[in-house]
Each structure stands twice: as structure tokens, then as C-alpha cells.
Amino acid sequence: YLCKPEENIYNIDFIRFKIRDMETGTVLFEIAKPPNMEEDEEARDVDLSAGRFVRYQFTPAFLRLRTVGAT
């Protein structure tokens, strides 16, 4: 996500991302690529940069969490 798709010379593909409260295990945000994205005929017409941007909208309670983890 820190480079343009054409600069990804190692072909690294992030397929899932999750943010959670580490104290309770509550999942606060989770996003994943649809399964079989590469094999889908419609996927050929999809902008490869479209899924590279995520807008987070957390409530003020998020800032009160003591430990947040991302995987």
C-alpha cells in the first residue's frame, strides 16, 4: 500500500486486514478481498487501485481503547 501497483516487484498481495481491541478481542474493523478475485472474468475490468484505500470512521470511544492490534 505504500507503493504504486506497478512498483510491487515482489507481487505482494494483501488479502485481509483486521483491527481489534486487544483487551476484549472485539473486532473493530475487518476488510477482505472477495474470494477468487483473479479468476473472475469481471475482475479484469476492475481498477486495481480501487481497493487500495480505506476510510476509517471510528467513534470517539476508539481513542479511549488502551491496546489496539492489527493483523
MARDOVEX-933939 format. One record per residue (C-alpha): x, y negated, z; residue number from 0; residue in three letters. Coordinates in nm, 4 decimals, padded with zeros to 6 digits. Layout:
! MARDOVEX-933939
<X X | Y Y | Z Z | nr NUM | rest ALA>
...
This chain:
! MARDOVEX-933939
<X 00.0000 | Y 00.0000 | Z 00.0000 | nr 0 | rest TYR>
<X 00.2992 | Y -00.2288 | Z 00.0222 | nr 1 | rest LEU>
<X 00.3807 | Y -00.1988 | Z -00.3470 | nr 2 | rest CYS>
<X 00.2017 | Y -00.2047 | Z -00.6810 | nr 3 | rest LYS>
<X 00.0736 | Y 00.1340 | Z -00.8059 | nr 4 | rest PRO>
<X 00.3266 | Y 00.1356 | Z -01.0911 | nr 5 | rest GLU>
<X 00.6115 | Y 00.0856 | Z -00.8393 | nr 6 | rest GLU>
<X 00.5190 | Y 00.4032 | Z -00.6494 | nr 7 | rest ASN>
<X 00.8058 | Y 00.6050 | Z -00.7978 | nr 8 | rest ILE>
<X 00.7679 | Y 00.8855 | Z -00.5417 | nr 9 | rest TYR>
<X 00.3957 | Y 00.9291 | Z -00.6185 | nr 10 | rest ASN>
<X 00.2929 | Y 00.8893 | Z -00.2522 | nr 11 | rest ILE>
<X -00.0844 | Y 00.9111 | Z -00.2190 | nr 12 | rest ASP>
<X -00.2692 | Y 00.8038 | Z 00.0970 | nr 13 | rest PHE>
<X -00.5902 | Y 01.0024 | Z 00.1054 | nr 14 | rest ILE>
<X -00.7253 | Y 00.9283 | Z 00.4545 | nr 15 | rest ARG>
<X -00.6910 | Y 00.6675 | Z 00.7277 | nr 16 | rest PHE>
<X -00.8407 | Y 00.6540 | Z 01.0770 | nr 17 | rest LYS>
<X -00.8266 | Y 00.4045 | Z 01.3663 | nr 18 | rest ILE>
<X -00.9327 | Y 00.5221 | Z 01.7125 | nr 19 | rest ARG>
<X -00.9409 | Y 00.4270 | Z 02.0783 | nr 20 | rest ASP>
<X -00.6708 | Y 00.6459 | Z 02.2301 | nr 21 | rest MET>
<X -00.8206 | Y 00.6406 | Z 02.5794 | nr 22 | rest GLU>
<X -01.1629 | Y 00.7752 | Z 02.4806 | nr 23 | rest THR>
<X -01.0877 | Y 00.9330 | Z 02.1423 | nr 24 | rest GLY>
<X -01.3637 | Y 00.7251 | Z 01.9837 | nr 25 | rest THR>
<X -01.3120 | Y 00.6801 | Z 01.6094 | nr 26 | rest VAL>
<X -01.3485 | Y 00.3099 | Z 01.5323 | nr 27 | rest LEU>
<X -01.2875 | Y 00.3228 | Z 01.1586 | nr 28 | rest PHE>
<X -01.2293 | Y 00.6007 | Z 00.9056 | nr 29 | rest GLU>
<X -01.1937 | Y 00.5963 | Z 00.5292 | nr 30 | rest ILE>
<X -01.1012 | Y 00.8692 | Z 00.2803 | nr 31 | rest ALA>
<X -01.0733 | Y 00.9166 | Z -00.0932 | nr 32 | rest LYS>
<X -01.3533 | Y 01.1204 | Z -00.2465 | nr 33 | rest PRO>
<X -01.2531 | Y 01.4855 | Z -00.2981 | nr 34 | rest PRO>
<X -01.1228 | Y 01.5872 | Z -00.6430 | nr 35 | rest ASN>
<X -01.0731 | Y 01.2257 | Z -00.7479 | nr 36 | rest MET>
<X -00.8052 | Y 01.3231 | Z -01.0019 | nr 37 | rest GLU>
<X -01.0154 | Y 01.5945 | Z -01.1636 | nr 38 | rest GLU>
<X -01.3308 | Y 01.3869 | Z -01.2014 | nr 39 | rest ASP>
<X -01.3860 | Y 01.2618 | Z -01.5576 | nr 40 | rest GLU>
<X -01.5381 | Y 00.9375 | Z -01.4293 | nr 41 | rest GLU>
<X -01.2230 | Y 00.8714 | Z -01.2253 | nr 42 | rest ALA>
<X -01.0307 | Y 00.7967 | Z -01.5455 | nr 43 | rest ARG>
<X -01.2229 | Y 00.4718 | Z -01.5845 | nr 44 | rest ASP>
<X -01.1726 | Y 00.3612 | Z -01.2223 | nr 45 | rest VAL>
<X -00.9378 | Y 00.0741 | Z -01.1361 | nr 46 | rest ASP>
<X -00.6510 | Y 00.2356 | Z -00.9432 | nr 47 | rest LEU>
<X -00.6110 | Y -00.0763 | Z -00.7272 | nr 48 | rest SER>
<X -00.9782 | Y -00.0809 | Z -00.6232 | nr 49 | rest ALA>
<X -00.9304 | Y 00.1390 | Z -00.3165 | nr 50 | rest GLY>
<X -00.6081 | Y -00.0244 | Z -00.2009 | nr 51 | rest ARG>
<X -00.7777 | Y -00.2972 | Z 00.0001 | nr 52 | rest PHE>
<X -00.9784 | Y -00.2541 | Z 00.3181 | nr 53 | rest VAL>
<X -01.1572 | Y -00.5283 | Z 00.5087 | nr 54 | rest ARG>
<X -01.1850 | Y -00.4630 | Z 00.8803 | nr 55 | rest TYR>
<X -01.4671 | Y -00.6224 | Z 01.0765 | nr 56 | rest GLN>
<X -01.4318 | Y -00.5308 | Z 01.4416 | nr 57 | rest PHE>
<X -01.6300 | Y -00.6819 | Z 01.7255 | nr 58 | rest THR>
<X -01.4573 | Y -00.8853 | Z 01.9990 | nr 59 | rest PRO>
<X -01.4675 | Y -00.5663 | Z 02.2116 | nr 60 | rest ALA>
<X -01.1931 | Y -00.4266 | Z 01.9867 | nr 61 | rest PHE>
<X -00.9482 | Y -00.6811 | Z 02.1292 | nr 62 | rest LEU>
<X -01.0178 | Y -00.5518 | Z 02.4808 | nr 63 | rest ARG>
<X -00.9028 | Y -00.1981 | Z 02.3989 | nr 64 | rest LEU>
<X -00.5791 | Y -00.1071 | Z 02.5734 | nr 65 | rest ARG>
<X -00.4456 | Y 00.1558 | Z 02.3290 | nr 66 | rest THR>
<X -00.5375 | Y 00.1916 | Z 01.9623 | nr 67 | rest VAL>
<X -00.3987 | Y 00.4621 | Z 01.7329 | nr 68 | rest GLY>
<X -00.3887 | Y 00.5052 | Z 01.3576 | nr 69 | rest ALA>
<X -00.3393 | Y 00.8263 | Z 01.1611 | nr 70 | rest THR>
